[in-house]
């Protein structure tokens, strides 16, 4: 019950912070654990987490005003993150890591295309 109460009051902030950290501010060696956290949250609370992912990533200022990710990459990420049936856990996390690297300008959109197949 405590977890549900937390998710209901602070879940959106947690998802927003995890996405922003992975895409911009967290140390490089923590990018995969952040992606795995997002996958766990999505698995436990699919409807609200999916809504929050789209709301956060759809912002033209994501992950930062100074260095926003491209609209095409953000759209592709949302489609892959919410895909049905979902990608297996390891592939989903790898796709999120690739998106984070794109946001950090360490990879190109081609990284996401591979996950569409």
Buried (B, 14 or more C-beta within 10 A) or exposed (E): EEEEEEBEEEBBEBBBBBBBBBBBEBEEEEBBBBBBBBBEBBEEBEEBBBBBBBBBBEBEEBBEEEEBBEEEBBBBBBEBBBEEEBBEEEEBBBBBBBBBBBBBEEBEBEBBEEBEE
